[in-house]
């Protein structure tokens, strides 16, 4: 599943870690306008190759790349396939500082996107801040503070099936089929191929199942046996 972030980019400076915590590797007095940024964003949208940063947790011969980088060891950086379905302009936060929305595949380094954007604009760039705005189908506007969690406790708990709300629901139509499901047997159904939330006749969440070629097979059960 793709991940969603809001990132802040600072243009005019490049660092060895590709974020604002790294040592500067170059500076530029060039000014990046919002129009320039919006023109560059589509070039980094969609399926593409990305070179992992030196300061990353990827392993080379069993050693983390960031540890090797700190030791000054030169290693060949890995090039990986990534996908960025959405990369869009949000706002300008200061001179050469911009917020962008990023929707990307697992394994994408957002700071590398910031670095590569700066390089494409000819002035360098690094990630100044990053906030994840969605995780496991829950959005940041649904989050609660630690104080609220401590005060309200169980009242804030979500039902288990809310974790899978991105998938369509299927309610077993009769007791005979429900019994087959509870025994771990696949069900013959008229459903499009895909993953489904499966509910019993009384609305109880039972399983996460996959429909394929008219057969619904349980992938993970959530009922007691």
N, C-alpha and C positions, 0 to 999 in steps of 0.2 A: 504494500500500500504506500502511496505517496505521502510525503511529509509536508507540512505547511509552516512557513516561518514569515516573520517580518524582520528584515535585516536593515541595518544602517551602514552605509558605505561612506568612507572618507576618501575623496580623490585628491591627488597631488602628492601622495606619499605611498611608497611600497615598503613592506617589512619582510623580514626573513620568515616569519610565521604566518604572514598574510592576514594578520589581524592587528589591532592597535596595541597588543602587548609585546609585539616583537621589536627587534632592533631595526631602525630605518635602513633601507638599502638604496633609497633614492627619493629625491624630492623634486617637485615641479611647481612653478608659479602659475601654471595654466589654470584657467577657470573653466569648470564644466557646468554648462547650463542644463536646465531641465530638458530642453529640447534635444540637446546632444545625447543625454542619457536615454531618453525615450527612443531615439533613433537607433541606439546601440543595443537595447534590450532584446529585440527580436532575433538578433544574431546568436544569442545564447539561450534561445528557447527551443524545446524539442529534443529528440535523441541526439546525442553528441558524445565525443570522447573527452575525458577529463584526466589530466595528470595530477596524481595525488601530491599534496604538499610534503616537503621533507619532514616537517614537524607534524606527523600523524601517527596513529596507533597501528598502522599496517606493519606487518612483519616481513623482514628480509632475513632469510636463513635463521629463523627463530628469534630474531632480535627486533624490537620495536624501532621503527624508523626515527621517531623523535629522540630516542636514546642515542642512536648512531649520529644523528645530526648534532646533538649537544657535544659529542666527542670529536666532531669535525670529520667524521668518516663520510666519504662520498659514496652514495649508492645510486643505482639506477631506479628512478621513480616509476611507479606503476601507472600505466594508462588503462583506464577503465571505461566501460560503456555506462552512461548515465542518461536520465531523461528529465527534462525540466518542462513540464506541461504549461506552467505559467510563471512568468517573470514580468512583473508590472510595476509601474511607477506609482508611488503613493503621495509623497510630498517632499519638499525641501526643508531641512531642519537647520541649515546654516550655510555659510560659504563652503561650497564643495562637499556638502554633506546631504545625503538623500536617504529616504526610507523607500524600500521596495518590498513587494510581496513575492515570496518564492514558494512555489509548489514543485517538489522534486522527488526523484526516486531515492530509495534507500542507497546509501553509499556515496551520495553527492556531498562534496565539501562546499558549503556556502561561502566560506572565506576564499576558496579558490575561484569561485564565480566572481566575487568582488575584485580579487586580484586581476583576473583575466579581463574584466570590464575596464579596469583602470589601464591596463596595457593596451587594450583595443582603442581607448580614447587618447592614448599617447601621453598620459601624465602619471600613471601609476594609481593604485587604489588599494585599500585594505578594509576589512570588516571592522567597523567600530562597535557594533552591538548586534545581538541576535536574540530574538524571542520566538519560541515555538508557540504557534497559535492553535494547533490541533494535535491531538494524540489519541489514537485508538477510538476515533469517531467522536471524541469529546472536544469541544471548543473552549478557548480560553475564557469566553464570556460566561461559561458555565462553572468556572472555577470558584472556589470559596477560600476565604482566608483561614489561616491556622486558628485564629481567634474564634471565628464562626464554627469551625470544626470542633474545637474544644468545648464550646458552649452548647451546641445543638446535637453533637454526637450522631447517634444512629438516625436521627431525623433527616440527615443529609445524604444517607446512603441511597444509591440508585439500585434498582433491580438488576439482577445478573444479565438478563437479556438485553439491557440497554447498551452493553458493551458491543453487541453485534447488530445494532440498529441499522447499519448501512446495508444489511442483507434483507431481502424480502421475507415476509412471514408466510408460513404454511401451517394451517390447522388440520390435524388429522380428522377426517370426516366421521369415523365411526369407531366403536369400541374394539372391533375385531382387528382393525389395522393398528390401533393404538397398542393393543396387546403384542402384536408382532414387533412394533417399534421397541417396546419395553423389553422384549426378549433379544433385541439386537439384530433383528432380521431386516433386510432391505424391503422397501415398500414399492409396489407398482403404482406410479402416479402419472398424471398428465401435466407435467411442468417443464418449462424451458430449462435447459442445462444451466447449472449454477449452484451457488451456496444459498441455503435457506435456514431461517430460524423456524424450528418445528415445535408446535404446541399441541398438547393433548386436547381432547374434546371439551374439557372444562377450562381451557385457556392456560393450563400450566405449561411453562417453558420446559421442554424435554431435551432438545438436542440441537446441535448445529450439524446440518446434513448437506450432502451434495447430490444434486439430481444430474443424472447422465443417462441419456438414451432411455428415458422413461422409468428409471430405477432410482429411488431415493435411498442413499446409503448414509448411515450415521458416521460423522467424522469425530464428534466429541459429544458424549452424553452428559447430562446434568441432572439425572434422576438417580435415586437410590435403588439398589437392586437387592 
